[in-house]
């Protein structure tokens, strides 16, 4: 479970960082990329699957509630994980996704370290 949260947080964070790299392109080069980016924005081909990402977040929230009930994680960790997952359910606003990913990492890292020590 911890690895799932960590990988999800890292994936969303990496996506945000990659997209922010386009800000460094000169205007003329960026304009050349627009047709390729439009395919991603329109979610053509099998990219329609991305619309179901909310189901992954809902599953993570349900698992986190279970971990809280079983007292595997502390309340602050559960709150950070749930809030982080809720922030990841956004229409590709990189700043919000980055904050959600950071919150999930903050909550999961102490838990992961504790599990590795066992």
C-alpha positions, 0 to 999 in steps of 0.5 A: 500500500505504501509503495502504491501511494509513493509511486502515485505521488512520484508519478504525478510529481514527475508529470508536473515537472515534465510539463513545466519544462515546456516553459523553458522553450522559446516561443517559436519552438513551443509553437512547433510542439502544439500539434503534438500536445493537442493530441494529449490534451484531447486524450486521443487514442487510449488516453481516454483511460486517464478519465478513470484516474479518479477511481484510483484515488477513491480506492486509495482513500478507502484503503487509507481509511482502513489503515486508520481504522486498524491503527497502522498509520497515525491520524495526521498521516491519514489526513495528509494521504486523503487530502493529497489524493483529493488534490490529485483529482484535478483537471491537470493543474500542476501546482495542485497535483504537486502539492498533493504529491508532496503531502502524500510523500510526507505522510508515506515516508515515515511509514515506509521507514518504519516498515523497513525497520521491521 
